[in-house]
Amino acid sequence: MTLAFYMDEHVHRAITNALKLRNVDVLTVQEDCRTGAADQIILDPAIELERVIFTQDDDFLTIANYFQQQGIYFTGVIYAHQQSVTVGDCVRDLEIIAKAAEKKDLANQVQYLHL
């Protein structure tokens, strides 16, 4: 079984499109009609839909850290700094994670790209 991703609104569209072409299950914040929602609120539908968040917004690192410290369940956050990885790196690494990892591998975790 593959992982499903919930893409933060600031993720480059080319990453999302390339993943979809590779049959990776991706839902964007925009497609879920949550554009402009606060980062904390974005976690709720991701958890409800059992999707791992992919973001390039470091605010999610603070939120995930808080959840970890408080023992609050979340489905996982994958983070890539915008200046540290290319679109191609993100696509490659996210495809590998989606097809090789299981939900339990990322639950309550933060994964940093570049693998």
N, CA and C atoms as a LAMMPS dump frame, in Angstrom:
ITEM: TIMESTEP
0
ITEM: NUMBER OF ATOMS
345
ITEM: BOX BOUNDS ff ff ff
-5.0000000000000000e+02 5.0000000000000000e+02
-5.0000000000000000e+02 5.0000000000000000e+02
-5.0000000000000000e+02 5.0000000000000000e+02
ITEM: ATOMS id mol type element x y z
1 1 1 N 0.842 -1.182 0
2 1 2 C 0 0 0
3 1 3 C 0.887 1.245 0
4 2 1 N 0.482 2.235 -0.769
5 2 2 C 1.284 3.447 -0.862
6 2 3 C 0.751 4.528 0.075
7 3 1 N 1.628 5.45 0.389
8 3 2 C 1.234 6.599 1.2
9 3 3 C 0.534 7.631 0.326
10 4 1 N -0.332 8.392 0.949
11 4 2 C -0.99 9.506 0.278
12 4 3 C -0.454 10.799 0.886
13 5 1 N -0.279 11.8 0.043
14 5 2 C 0.262 13.078 0.489
15 5 3 C -0.791 14.175 0.479
16 6 1 N -0.613 15.106 1.404
17 6 2 C -1.401 16.332 1.46
18 6 3 C -0.394 17.458 1.269
19 7 1 N -0.482 18.137 0.13
20 7 2 C 0.519 19.128 -0.247
21 7 3 C 0.143 20.515 0.261
22 8 1 N 1.06 21.113 1.008
23 8 2 C 0.888 22.476 1.491
24 8 3 C 0.753 23.404 0.284
25 9 1 N 0.086 24.522 0.481
26 9 2 C -0.202 25.407 -0.655
27 9 3 C 1.021 26.059 -1.271
28 10 1 N 2.149 26.082 -0.578
29 10 2 C 3.338 26.742 -1.109
30 10 3 C 4.257 25.799 -1.875
31 11 1 N 3.874 24.541 -1.993
32 11 2 C 4.68 23.575 -2.739
33 11 3 C 4.545 23.88 -4.229
34 12 1 N 5.663 23.852 -4.919
35 12 2 C 5.686 24.134 -6.355
36 12 3 C 4.776 23.152 -7.094
37 13 1 N 3.918 23.69 -7.948
38 13 2 C 2.956 22.87 -8.685
39 13 3 C 3.638 21.773 -9.514
40 14 1 N 4.845 22.028 -9.984
41 14 2 C 5.563 21.033 -10.781
42 14 3 C 5.811 19.746 -9.978
43 15 1 N 6.017 19.882 -8.676
44 15 2 C 6.22 18.702 -7.825
45 15 3 C 4.935 17.885 -7.777
46 16 1 N 3.844 18.557 -7.512
47 16 2 C 2.542 17.881 -7.443
48 16 3 C 2.198 17.214 -8.762
49 17 1 N 2.345 17.936 -9.849
50 17 2 C 2.009 17.384 -11.165
51 17 3 C 2.866 16.169 -11.509
52 18 1 N 4.154 16.252 -11.23
53 18 2 C 5.046 15.128 -11.541
54 18 3 C 4.694 13.904 -10.703
55 19 1 N 4.34 14.112 -9.444
56 19 2 C 3.951 12.97 -8.603
57 19 3 C 2.668 12.323 -9.112
58 20 1 N 1.721 13.148 -9.521
59 20 2 C 0.476 12.597 -10.067
60 20 3 C 0.743 11.78 -11.322
61 21 1 N 1.66 12.245 -12.163
62 21 2 C 2.015 11.493 -13.367
63 21 3 C 2.663 10.148 -13.03
64 22 1 N 3.229 10.049 -11.835
65 22 2 C 3.863 8.814 -11.365
66 22 3 C 2.919 7.99 -10.498
67 23 1 N 1.636 8.308 -10.573
68 23 2 C 0.585 7.585 -9.845
69 23 3 C 0.743 7.63 -8.336
70 24 1 N 1.243 8.758 -7.829
71 24 2 C 1.31 8.976 -6.387
72 24 3 C 0.04 9.724 -5.997
73 25 1 N -0.61 9.27 -4.94
74 25 2 C -1.851 9.87 -4.46
75 25 3 C -1.538 11.191 -3.761
76 26 1 N -1.936 12.29 -4.398
77 26 2 C -1.626 13.632 -3.912
78 26 3 C -2.91 14.457 -3.893
79 27 1 N -3.122 15.142 -2.778
80 27 2 C -4.208 16.106 -2.659
81 27 3 C -3.589 17.418 -2.203
82 28 1 N -3.902 18.493 -2.908
83 28 2 C -3.348 19.797 -2.524
84 28 3 C -4.321 20.541 -1.619
85 29 1 N -3.781 21.466 -0.864
86 29 2 C -4.601 22.342 -0.032
87 29 3 C -5.608 23.07 -0.918
88 30 1 N -5.189 23.48 -2.102
89 30 2 C -6.062 24.19 -3.021
90 30 3 C -7.226 23.303 -3.466
91 31 1 N -6.921 22.05 -3.807
92 31 2 C -7.975 21.123 -4.236
93 31 3 C -8.951 20.831 -3.102
94 32 1 N -8.48 20.922 -1.869
95 32 2 C -9.312 20.671 -0.693
96 32 3 C -9.984 21.958 -0.192
97 33 1 N -9.904 23.017 -0.998
98 33 2 C -10.55 24.307 -0.694
99 33 3 C -10.121 24.879 0.66
100 34 1 N -8.822 24.776 0.957
101 34 2 C -8.304 25.309 2.218
102 34 3 C -7.175 26.312 1.988
103 35 1 N -7.139 26.905 0.806
104 35 2 C -6.125 27.91 0.509
105 35 3 C -6.208 29.036 1.534
106 36 1 N -5.068 29.4 2.084
107 36 2 C -5 30.489 3.049
108 36 3 C -5.287 30.075 4.481
109 37 1 N -5.628 28.808 4.698
110 37 2 C -5.901 28.343 6.065
111 37 3 C -4.608 28.343 6.875
112 38 1 N -4.746 28.554 8.163
113 38 2 C -3.585 28.528 9.056
114 38 3 C -2.949 27.146 9.043
115 39 1 N -1.627 27.129 9.2
116 39 2 C -0.884 25.868 9.159
117 39 3 C -1.437 24.842 10.145
118 40 1 N -1.752 25.269 11.337
119 40 2 C -2.293 24.363 12.353
120 40 3 C -3.577 23.701 11.859
121 41 1 N -4.391 24.464 11.145
122 41 2 C -5.661 23.939 10.634
123 41 3 C -5.437 22.94 9.51
124 42 1 N -4.366 23.096 8.777
125 42 2 C -4.054 22.173 7.67
126 42 3 C -3.795 20.765 8.201
127 43 1 N -3.284 20.65 9.403
128 43 2 C -3.027 19.322 9.968
129 43 3 C -4.31 18.524 10.17
130 44 1 N -5.401 19.178 10.498
131 44 2 C -6.651 18.469 10.78
132 44 3 C -7.145 17.629 9.606
133 45 1 N -7.3 18.205 8.4
134 45 2 C -7.757 17.354 7.3
135 45 3 C -6.723 16.302 6.899
136 46 1 N -5.452 16.627 7.044
137 46 2 C -4.415 15.637 6.723
138 46 3 C -4.561 14.416 7.631
139 47 1 N -4.785 14.668 8.914
140 47 2 C -4.966 13.566 9.866
141 47 3 C -6.257 12.815 9.55
142 48 1 N -7.325 13.553 9.332
143 48 2 C -8.628 12.937 9.045
144 48 3 C -8.576 12.075 7.781
145 49 1 N -7.873 12.549 6.773
146 49 2 C -7.772 11.831 5.5
147 49 3 C -6.616 10.827 5.47
148 50 1 N -5.875 10.743 6.575
149 50 2 C -4.729 9.847 6.704
150 50 3 C -3.672 10.1 5.627
151 51 1 N -3.346 11.379 5.456
152 51 2 C -2.347 11.799 4.48
153 51 3 C -1.175 12.449 5.199
154 52 1 N 0.005 12.204 4.675
155 52 2 C 1.224 12.812 5.203
156 52 3 C 1.393 14.17 4.532
157 53 1 N 1.699 15.177 5.321
158 53 2 C 1.875 16.523 4.773
159 53 3 C 3.263 16.66 4.17
160 54 1 N 3.301 17.216 2.957
161 54 2 C 4.575 17.644 2.378
162 54 3 C 4.552 19.157 2.355
163 55 1 N 5.6 19.761 2.892
164 55 2 C 5.664 21.213 2.982
165 55 3 C 7.082 21.713 2.777
166 56 1 N 7.168 22.969 2.422
167 56 2 C 8.436 23.675 2.376
168 56 3 C 8.364 24.895 3.29
169 57 1 N 7.403 24.864 4.187
170 57 2 C 7.153 25.934 5.154
171 57 3 C 7.672 25.482 6.515
172 58 1 N 8.693 26.166 7.027
173 58 2 C 9.305 25.713 8.279
174 58 3 C 8.412 25.908 9.5
175 59 1 N 7.298 26.615 9.362
176 59 2 C 6.342 26.716 10.473
177 59 3 C 5.79 25.341 10.851
178 60 1 N 5.69 24.454 9.879
179 60 2 C 5.196 23.103 10.168
180 60 3 C 6.158 22.341 11.072
181 61 1 N 7.428 22.679 11.02
182 61 2 C 8.399 22.022 11.905
183 61 3 C 8.107 22.371 13.36
184 62 1 N 7.748 23.608 13.597
185 62 2 C 7.394 24.052 14.955
186 62 3 C 6.129 23.353 15.427
187 63 1 N 5.137 23.28 14.558
188 63 2 C 3.872 22.632 14.915
189 63 3 C 4.097 21.148 15.187
190 64 1 N 4.84 20.48 14.31
191 64 2 C 5.109 19.049 14.499
192 64 3 C 5.875 18.814 15.799
193 65 1 N 6.834 19.675 16.093
194 65 2 C 7.586 19.552 17.339
195 65 3 C 6.649 19.681 18.541
196 66 1 N 5.754 20.637 18.496
197 66 2 C 4.786 20.819 19.574
198 66 3 C 3.932 19.557 19.74
199 67 1 N 3.413 19.032 18.63
200 67 2 C 2.604 17.808 18.68
201 67 3 C 3.403 16.66 19.294
202 68 1 N 4.659 16.522 18.89
203 68 2 C 5.496 15.454 19.443
204 68 3 C 5.677 15.63 20.948
205 69 1 N 5.962 16.848 21.367
206 69 2 C 6.186 17.121 22.789
207 69 3 C 4.937 16.872 23.628
208 70 1 N 3.772 17.15 23.046
209 70 2 C 2.508 16.992 23.768
210 70 3 C 1.89 15.605 23.596
211 71 1 N 2.503 14.77 22.759
212 71 2 C 1.956 13.434 22.519
213 71 3 C 0.674 13.448 21.694
214 72 1 N 0.529 14.463 20.849
215 72 2 C -0.652 14.581 19.989
216 72 3 C -0.358 13.873 18.668
217 73 1 N -1.225 12.959 18.278
218 73 2 C -1.019 12.192 17.052
219 73 3 C -1.119 13.087 15.813
220 74 1 N -0.214 12.861 14.869
221 74 2 C -0.335 13.434 13.527
222 74 3 C 0.235 12.427 12.535
223 75 1 N -0.168 12.549 11.296
224 75 2 C 0.169 11.551 10.283
225 75 3 C 1.587 11.654 9.76
226 76 1 N 2.269 12.734 10.079
227 76 2 C 3.648 12.908 9.638
228 76 3 C 3.808 14.126 8.762
229 77 1 N 5.008 14.659 8.805
230 77 2 C 5.357 15.824 7.999
231 77 3 C 6.649 15.512 7.266
232 78 1 N 6.644 15.762 5.97
233 78 2 C 7.862 15.696 5.178
234 78 3 C 8.204 17.125 4.796
235 79 1 N 9.433 17.516 5.092
236 79 2 C 9.853 18.901 4.9
237 79 3 C 11.055 18.959 3.963
238 80 1 N 11.018 19.925 3.06
239 80 2 C 12.165 20.207 2.194
240 80 3 C 12.346 21.716 2.139
241 81 1 N 13.529 22.178 2.469
242 81 2 C 13.825 23.612 2.38
243 81 3 C 13.859 23.992 0.903
244 82 1 N 13.223 25.094 0.569
245 82 2 C 13.105 25.501 -0.831
246 82 3 C 14.436 25.711 -1.521
247 83 1 N 15.448 26.112 -0.775
248 83 2 C 16.732 26.39 -1.405
249 83 3 C 17.703 25.216 -1.315
250 84 1 N 17.292 24.138 -0.673
251 84 2 C 18.202 23.009 -0.474
252 84 3 C 17.972 21.848 -1.439
253 85 1 N 16.784 21.775 -2.013
254 85 2 C 16.48 20.673 -2.92
255 85 3 C 15.795 21.198 -4.175
256 86 1 N 15.977 20.48 -5.248
257 86 2 C 15.347 20.855 -6.511
258 86 3 C 13.976 20.203 -6.622
259 87 1 N 13.22 20.646 -7.598
260 87 2 C 11.926 20.015 -7.885
261 87 3 C 12.143 18.534 -8.174
262 88 1 N 13.149 18.224 -8.971
263 88 2 C 13.44 16.826 -9.306
264 88 3 C 13.793 15.988 -8.089
265 89 1 N 14.579 16.565 -7.165
266 89 2 C 14.913 15.863 -5.918
267 89 3 C 13.652 15.543 -5.131
268 90 1 N 12.772 16.528 -5.014
269 90 2 C 11.527 16.329 -4.258
270 90 3 C 10.676 15.24 -4.888
271 91 1 N 10.527 15.3 -6.192
272 91 2 C 9.712 14.308 -6.887
273 91 3 C 10.288 12.91 -6.679
274 92 1 N 11.57 12.763 -6.89
275 92 2 C 12.21 11.453 -6.741
276 92 3 C 12.052 10.916 -5.322
277 93 1 N 12.393 11.741 -4.337
278 93 2 C 12.351 11.292 -2.949
279 93 3 C 10.924 11.01 -2.48
280 94 1 N 9.976 11.876 -2.844
281 94 2 C 8.591 11.662 -2.435
282 94 3 C 7.995 10.417 -3.094
283 95 1 N 8.361 10.165 -4.329
284 95 2 C 7.876 8.939 -4.981
285 95 3 C 8.405 7.704 -4.262
286 96 1 N 9.671 7.73 -3.895
287 96 2 C 10.257 6.601 -3.158
288 96 3 C 9.529 6.407 -1.831
289 97 1 N 9.332 7.487 -1.101
290 97 2 C 8.65 7.393 0.192
291 97 3 C 7.227 6.868 0.005
292 98 1 N 6.502 7.417 -0.961
293 98 2 C 5.11 7.015 -1.182
294 98 3 C 4.99 5.536 -1.5
295 99 1 N 5.931 5.018 -2.259
296 99 2 C 5.824 3.633 -2.725
297 99 3 C 6.521 2.627 -1.817
298 100 1 N 7.39 3.101 -0.922
299 100 2 C 8.145 2.162 -0.09
300 100 3 C 7.774 2.217 1.392
301 101 1 N 7.291 3.346 1.853
302 101 2 C 7.009 3.506 3.284
303 101 3 C 5.572 3.105 3.593
304 102 1 N 5.332 2.894 4.876
305 102 2 C 3.986 2.632 5.369
306 102 3 C 3.583 3.77 6.291
307 103 1 N 2.289 3.924 6.513
308 103 2 C 1.789 5.009 7.363
309 103 3 C 2.488 5.032 8.711
310 104 1 N 2.671 3.872 9.298
311 104 2 C 3.277 3.805 10.633
312 104 3 C 4.718 4.323 10.63
313 105 1 N 5.393 4.274 9.481
314 105 2 C 6.776 4.74 9.391
315 105 3 C 6.891 6.252 9.581
316 106 1 N 5.848 6.979 9.207
317 106 2 C 5.901 8.437 9.265
318 106 3 C 5.021 9.042 10.356
319 107 1 N 4.162 8.242 10.966
320 107 2 C 3.272 8.76 11.996
321 107 3 C 4.084 9.413 13.108
322 108 1 N 3.692 10.622 13.465
323 108 2 C 4.322 11.406 14.533
324 108 3 C 5.791 11.725 14.268
325 109 1 N 6.181 11.724 13.012
326 109 2 C 7.576 11.956 12.634
327 109 3 C 7.694 13.135 11.672
328 110 1 N 8.888 13.686 11.619
329 110 2 C 9.249 14.67 10.598
330 110 3 C 10.371 14.058 9.782
331 111 1 N 10.178 14.001 8.489
332 111 2 C 11.188 13.49 7.56
333 111 3 C 11.702 14.663 6.747
334 112 1 N 13.008 14.78 6.67
335 112 2 C 13.628 15.86 5.909
336 112 3 C 14.12 15.327 4.573
337 113 1 N 13.806 16.062 3.5
338 113 2 C 14.351 15.719 2.188
339 113 3 C 15.605 16.535 2.032
340 114 1 N 16.494 16.033 1.613
341 114 2 C 17.003 15.237 0.545
342 114 3 C 17.501 13.928 1.144
343 115 1 N 16.955 12.835 0.614
344 115 2 C 17.29 11.515 1.158
345 115 3 C 18.733 11.135 0.882
